């Protein structure tokens, strides 16, 4: 449950991200199922058969949630009613099971469970197949020219592989359990420890690497939701162990810059994202220096030794963020994409298009469709 609460808090912090809502459903159902089965094992005198059966059947809801999580990880959109069609079958299965439980003879309940289990296994197979095709096509080979985006792409790729394998393993364990116990359609608590280990691994992964909850559009989300001094932690680094100084001049600059490093980075970010200066095509480090009152040499040092991006790529990040905010507020209702690129400071329409897809993972037209 700790992992579920963690995701919920992150979801509130970022205010949207539908992908997190699917994760909340997945982790909540899995956690509650294991929780009630655990109580039943520790305190067998307590009759929790109704609750354990309920959460066993609710596993069917998790199956489409995994697929929808992957789908929305690729292209994050606000809730779409068409997604509800994925839950028709799971809720029908739950309804049929409980109607059978209360209104059909106990002699036939095991038959109902076997039939429902076949349907659930079939759903598992179908969604895992579609999920594999979806991930292979849209996530596992995604590319970007921006280093901080490359890091996020790699993080999400590894996470999606991990989650997909976990999803598949849970299915295989369930099939293996049925073979070993010869009780197809029934759950055996003796083997509950196997899926428990997988779910624990998923929760630990989420807690240790919360960046996966941001999705591909993590740069904009981090900027919009930031309450910290330094927003783009994936772009900047403040650890001197990563710095290899190349001259005596730089060593002297290090002594001057280090005591104020985070403050300087915060000032640069604040100027970058809360002014319209980057809409100037010819913006230079000297212009930033004059605006934030930090010596040019200090800003050059920061971009050279404490930024994973070149100044050119940093300008792209800022300008694409500006473009996404303009799209979200209706800029393209009265203007063309070409005028948007010029407005945001790009000298070339083609450069804007390539930068937009490289940073957001989708084209300008696809992003505009959301709004």
C-alpha positions as CSV (number, residue, x, y, z in Angstrom):
1,X,0.0,0.0,0.0
2,X,3.0,2.3,0.5
3,X,3.7,2.3,-3.2
4,X,0.0,3.1,-4.0
5,X,0.1,6.1,-1.6
6,X,3.3,7.3,-3.1
7,X,1.9,7.2,-6.6
8,X,-1.3,9.0,-5.4
9,X,0.8,11.8,-3.8
10,X,2.9,12.2,-7.0
11,X,-0.3,12.3,-9.0
12,X,-1.7,15.1,-6.9
13,X,1.7,16.9,-7.1
14,X,1.6,16.9,-10.9
15,X,-2.2,17.5,-10.9
16,X,-2.8,15.3,-14.0
17,X,-1.1,12.4,-15.7
18,X,-3.8,9.8,-16.4
19,X,-1.1,7.2,-16.5
20,X,-0.7,7.4,-12.7
21,X,-4.4,6.8,-12.2
22,X,-4.1,3.5,-14.0
23,X,-1.1,2.6,-11.8
24,X,-3.2,3.5,-8.7
25,X,-5.9,1.1,-9.8
26,X,-3.3,-1.7,-10.5
27,X,-1.4,-1.3,-7.3
28,X,-4.5,-0.8,-5.1
29,X,-6.2,-4.0,-6.4
30,X,-3.0,-6.1,-6.1
31,X,-2.2,-4.7,-2.6
32,X,-5.7,-5.3,-1.2
33,X,-5.9,-8.8,-2.6
34,X,-2.5,-9.8,-1.1
35,X,-3.5,-8.0,2.2
36,X,-6.7,-9.9,2.7
37,X,-5.2,-13.2,1.7
38,X,-2.4,-12.5,4.1
39,X,-4.8,-11.9,7.0
40,X,-6.6,-15.1,6.1
41,X,-3.4,-17.1,6.3
42,X,-2.2,-15.5,9.6
43,X,-5.7,-15.7,11.2
44,X,-7.5,-18.7,9.6
45,X,-10.3,-18.4,12.2
46,X,-11.4,-15.1,10.6
47,X,-13.7,-15.8,7.7
48,X,-12.7,-13.5,4.9
49,X,-13.8,-15.7,2.1
50,X,-16.1,-13.1,0.5
51,X,-13.4,-10.4,0.6
52,X,-10.7,-12.7,-0.8
53,X,-13.0,-14.0,-3.5
54,X,-13.9,-10.4,-4.4
55,X,-10.3,-9.3,-4.8
56,X,-9.4,-12.5,-6.7
57,X,-12.1,-11.7,-9.3
58,X,-11.1,-8.0,-9.4
59,X,-7.7,-9.1,-10.9
60,X,-9.6,-9.0,-14.2
61,X,-9.7,-5.2,-13.9
62,X,-5.9,-5.1,-13.8
63,X,-5.5,-6.6,-17.2
64,X,-6.8,-3.7,-19.3
65,X,-5.3,-1.2,-16.9
66,X,-1.8,-2.5,-17.8
67,X,-2.5,-2.0,-21.5
68,X,-4.1,1.5,-21.0
69,X,-1.1,2.5,-18.8
70,X,1.3,1.7,-21.7
71,X,-1.0,3.4,-24.2
72,X,-1.2,6.6,-22.2
73,X,2.5,6.4,-21.4
74,X,3.0,6.8,-25.2
75,X,0.5,9.6,-25.8
76,X,-0.8,11.2,-22.6
77,X,-4.4,12.5,-23.0
78,X,-7.1,13.4,-20.6
79,X,-9.7,10.7,-19.8
80,X,-11.4,9.4,-22.9
81,X,-14.8,7.7,-22.5
82,X,-13.8,5.2,-25.2
83,X,-11.3,3.7,-22.7
84,X,-14.3,2.5,-20.7
85,X,-15.0,-0.3,-23.3
86,X,-11.9,-2.1,-21.9
87,X,-13.6,-2.5,-18.6
88,X,-17.0,-3.9,-19.8
89,X,-15.8,-7.5,-19.8
90,X,-14.0,-7.4,-16.4
91,X,-17.1,-5.9,-14.7
92,X,-19.3,-8.4,-16.4
93,X,-17.1,-11.2,-15.1
94,X,-17.3,-9.8,-11.5
95,X,-21.1,-9.5,-11.8
96,X,-21.6,-13.0,-13.2
97,X,-19.4,-14.5,-10.4
98,X,-21.2,-12.9,-7.6
99,X,-24.6,-13.6,-9.1
100,X,-23.5,-17.2,-9.2
101,X,-22.1,-17.1,-5.7
102,X,-25.4,-16.0,-4.2
103,X,-28.0,-17.5,-6.5
104,X,-26.6,-20.7,-7.9
105,X,-26.0,-24.0,-6.1
106,X,-22.5,-24.4,-4.6
107,X,-22.1,-27.5,-6.7
108,X,-21.8,-25.4,-9.8
109,X,-19.7,-22.5,-8.4
110,X,-16.4,-24.3,-9.3
111,X,-17.6,-24.7,-12.9
112,X,-18.3,-20.9,-13.1
113,X,-14.9,-20.2,-11.7
114,X,-13.3,-22.4,-14.3
115,X,-15.2,-20.7,-17.1
116,X,-14.3,-17.2,-15.8
117,X,-10.6,-18.2,-15.4
118,X,-10.5,-19.3,-19.0
119,X,-11.9,-15.9,-20.1
120,X,-9.4,-14.1,-17.8
121,X,-6.4,-16.1,-19.2
122,X,-7.6,-15.3,-22.7
123,X,-7.8,-11.6,-21.8
124,X,-4.3,-11.8,-20.4
125,X,-3.0,-13.3,-23.6
126,X,-4.8,-10.8,-25.9
127,X,-3.7,-7.7,-23.9
128,X,-0.1,-9.0,-23.4
129,X,0.1,-9.5,-27.2
130,X,-1.2,-6.1,-28.0
131,X,0.9,-4.6,-25.3
132,X,4.1,-6.1,-26.7
133,X,3.3,-4.7,-30.2
134,X,2.5,-1.3,-28.7
135,X,5.7,-1.1,-26.6
136,X,8.0,-2.4,-29.4
137,X,6.6,0.1,-31.9
138,X,6.4,3.2,-29.7
139,X,8.7,2.9,-26.6
140,X,11.5,0.5,-26.9
141,X,13.1,2.2,-29.9
142,X,12.2,5.8,-29.3
143,X,15.0,8.3,-30.1
144,X,15.9,11.9,-29.2
145,X,18.8,14.3,-29.8
146,X,18.3,15.9,-26.4
147,X,20.5,14.2,-23.7
148,X,18.1,14.7,-20.8
149,X,15.2,13.4,-22.9
150,X,17.4,10.4,-23.9
151,X,17.9,9.7,-20.1
152,X,14.1,9.7,-19.6
153,X,13.5,7.6,-22.7
154,X,16.0,5.0,-21.4
155,X,14.3,5.1,-17.9
156,X,10.8,4.6,-19.4
157,X,12.1,1.9,-21.7
158,X,13.6,-0.1,-18.9
159,X,10.5,0.5,-16.7
160,X,8.1,-0.6,-19.4
161,X,10.2,-3.8,-20.1
162,X,10.3,-4.5,-16.3
163,X,6.5,-3.9,-16.0
164,X,5.7,-6.0,-19.1
165,X,7.8,-8.9,-17.9
166,X,6.1,-8.6,-14.5
167,X,2.7,-8.6,-16.2
168,X,3.6,-11.8,-18.2
169,X,5.2,-13.5,-15.2
170,X,2.0,-13.1,-13.1
171,X,0.1,-14.9,-15.9
172,X,2.6,-17.7,-16.1
173,X,2.6,-18.1,-12.3
174,X,-1.2,-18.4,-12.4
175,X,-1.1,-21.1,-15.1
176,X,1.7,-23.0,-13.2
177,X,-0.3,-22.8,-10.0
178,X,-3.3,-24.3,-11.8
179,X,-1.2,-27.2,-13.1
180,X,0.5,-27.9,-9.8
181,X,-2.7,-27.9,-7.7
182,X,-5.0,-29.4,-10.4
183,X,-7.5,-26.8,-9.2
184,X,-8.1,-24.8,-12.3
185,X,-10.2,-21.8,-11.4
186,X,-9.3,-21.7,-7.8
187,X,-6.5,-19.8,-6.0
188,X,-4.1,-21.6,-3.7
189,X,-2.6,-19.4,-1.0
190,X,0.4,-21.6,-0.8
191,X,1.7,-20.1,-4.0
192,X,0.7,-16.5,-3.3
193,X,4.3,-15.7,-2.3
194,X,5.4,-15.8,-6.0
195,X,3.2,-13.0,-7.4
196,X,3.8,-11.2,-4.0
197,X,7.5,-10.9,-4.8
198,X,6.7,-9.5,-8.3
199,X,4.3,-6.9,-6.8
200,X,6.9,-5.9,-4.2
201,X,9.4,-5.4,-6.9
202,X,7.0,-3.2,-8.9
203,X,6.3,-1.0,-5.8
204,X,10.0,-0.7,-4.9
205,X,10.9,0.3,-8.4
206,X,8.2,3.1,-8.4
207,X,9.4,4.4,-5.0
208,X,13.1,4.3,-6.0
209,X,12.6,5.9,-9.5
210,X,9.7,8.3,-9.3
211,X,10.8,9.9,-12.6
212,X,8.9,7.1,-14.4
213,X,5.6,8.6,-13.2
214,X,6.3,11.8,-15.1
215,X,6.0,10.1,-18.5
216,X,7.8,11.4,-21.6
217,X,6.6,15.0,-21.2
218,X,8.5,15.2,-17.9
219,X,10.4,18.4,-18.7
220,X,7.2,20.5,-18.9
221,X,5.6,18.7,-15.9
222,X,8.7,19.3,-13.8
223,X,8.7,23.0,-14.7
224,X,4.9,23.5,-14.1
225,X,4.7,21.6,-10.9
226,X,8.1,22.6,-9.4
227,X,8.3,23.8,-5.8
228,X,12.1,23.3,-5.6
229,X,14.9,25.7,-6.3
230,X,16.3,23.6,-9.2
231,X,13.6,22.3,-11.5
232,X,15.3,20.4,-14.3
233,X,17.3,17.9,-12.2
234,X,17.8,15.8,-15.3
235,X,19.4,18.7,-17.2
236,X,21.7,20.1,-14.4
237,X,24.0,18.3,-12.0
238,X,25.7,19.9,-9.0
239,X,28.0,17.1,-8.0
240,X,31.6,18.1,-8.4
241,X,32.6,14.5,-8.8
242,X,31.2,14.6,-12.3
243,X,33.3,17.7,-13.2
244,X,36.7,17.3,-14.9
245,X,38.2,20.8,-15.0
246,X,40.4,21.5,-18.0
247,X,42.3,24.7,-17.0
248,X,43.6,26.7,-14.1
249,X,41.1,29.5,-15.1
250,X,38.2,27.1,-14.7
251,X,39.5,26.0,-11.3
252,X,39.5,29.6,-10.1
253,X,35.9,29.9,-11.5
254,X,34.9,26.8,-9.6
255,X,35.8,28.4,-6.3
256,X,33.7,31.5,-7.2
257,X,30.7,29.6,-8.6
258,X,30.3,26.6,-6.3
259,X,29.0,28.5,-3.2
260,X,26.2,29.9,-5.4
261,X,25.7,27.1,-7.9
262,X,22.1,26.1,-7.1
263,X,21.1,29.8,-6.7
264,X,22.6,30.6,-10.1
265,X,20.8,27.6,-11.8
266,X,17.5,28.7,-10.2
267,X,18.0,32.3,-11.5
268,X,18.8,31.0,-15.0
269,X,15.7,28.7,-14.9
270,X,13.4,31.4,-13.6
271,X,14.5,33.8,-16.3
272,X,14.2,31.1,-18.9
273,X,10.7,29.9,-18.1
274,X,9.0,33.0,-16.7
275,X,10.1,35.6,-19.2
276,X,9.7,35.7,-23.0
277,X,13.4,36.4,-23.6
278,X,14.0,33.0,-25.4
279,X,11.6,34.1,-28.1
280,X,14.5,36.2,-29.4
281,X,16.2,34.2,-32.1
282,X,19.5,35.8,-31.4
283,X,19.5,35.3,-27.6
284,X,23.0,34.8,-26.2
285,X,24.6,33.9,-22.9
286,X,25.5,37.6,-22.6
287,X,21.8,38.5,-22.7
288,X,21.1,36.1,-19.9
289,X,24.0,37.5,-17.9
290,X,22.7,41.0,-18.2
291,X,19.2,40.0,-17.2
292,X,20.0,37.9,-14.1
293,X,23.1,39.9,-13.1
294,X,25.5,36.9,-13.1
295,X,28.9,37.3,-14.7
296,X,29.2,35.8,-18.2
297,X,32.2,33.7,-17.2
298,X,30.1,32.1,-14.4
299,X,27.2,31.2,-16.7
300,X,29.6,29.8,-19.3
301,X,31.2,27.7,-16.6
302,X,27.8,26.4,-15.5
303,X,26.8,25.4,-19.0
304,X,30.3,23.8,-19.6
305,X,30.5,21.8,-16.4
306,X,27.1,21.5,-14.8
307,X,24.7,21.2,-17.7
308,X,24.1,17.9,-19.7
309,X,22.9,20.0,-22.6
310,X,24.7,22.5,-24.8
311,X,23.4,26.0,-24.6
312,X,21.8,25.5,-28.1
313,X,19.9,22.4,-26.8
314,X,18.9,24.2,-23.6
315,X,17.3,26.9,-25.7
316,X,15.4,24.2,-27.6
317,X,14.0,22.8,-24.3
318,X,12.9,26.3,-23.1
319,X,11.4,27.2,-26.5
320,X,9.5,23.9,-26.9
321,X,8.1,24.3,-23.4
322,X,6.9,27.8,-24.4
323,X,5.4,26.3,-27.6
324,X,3.4,23.6,-25.6
325,X,2.0,26.3,-23.2
326,X,0.9,28.4,-26.2
327,X,-0.7,25.4,-27.9
328,X,-2.5,24.6,-24.6
329,X,-3.9,28.1,-24.4
330,X,-5.2,28.1,-28.0
331,X,-2.5,29.8,-30.0
332,X,-3.0,27.5,-33.0
333,X,-6.7,28.4,-33.2
334,X,-5.8,31.7,-34.9
335,X,-2.2,31.0,-36.0
336,X,-0.2,28.4,-38.1
337,X,2.4,26.1,-36.7
338,X,5.0,28.0,-38.8
339,X,4.1,31.2,-37.0
340,X,4.3,29.4,-33.7
341,X,7.8,28.3,-34.5
342,X,8.8,31.9,-35.3
343,X,7.0,33.2,-32.3
344,X,9.0,30.9,-30.0
345,X,12.4,31.9,-31.4
346,X,13.1,29.2,-33.9
347,X,14.7,30.5,-37.1
348,X,13.7,27.4,-39.1
349,X,10.3,25.7,-39.3
350,X,12.0,22.3,-39.8
351,X,14.3,22.8,-36.8
352,X,11.2,23.5,-34.7
353,X,9.4,20.4,-35.9
354,X,12.4,18.1,-35.2
355,X,13.0,19.7,-31.8
356,X,9.3,19.4,-30.8
357,X,9.2,15.7,-31.6
358,X,12.6,15.1,-30.0
359,X,11.5,16.6,-26.7
360,X,7.8,15.7,-26.4
361,X,7.9,12.5,-28.4
362,X,5.1,13.5,-30.7
363,X,4.5,15.9,-33.5
364,X,3.1,19.4,-33.1
365,X,-0.1,18.4,-34.8
366,X,-0.5,15.4,-32.5
367,X,0.1,17.6,-29.4
368,X,-2.4,20.1,-30.7
369,X,-5.1,17.5,-31.0
370,X,-5.2,17.1,-27.3
371,X,-6.3,20.7,-26.8
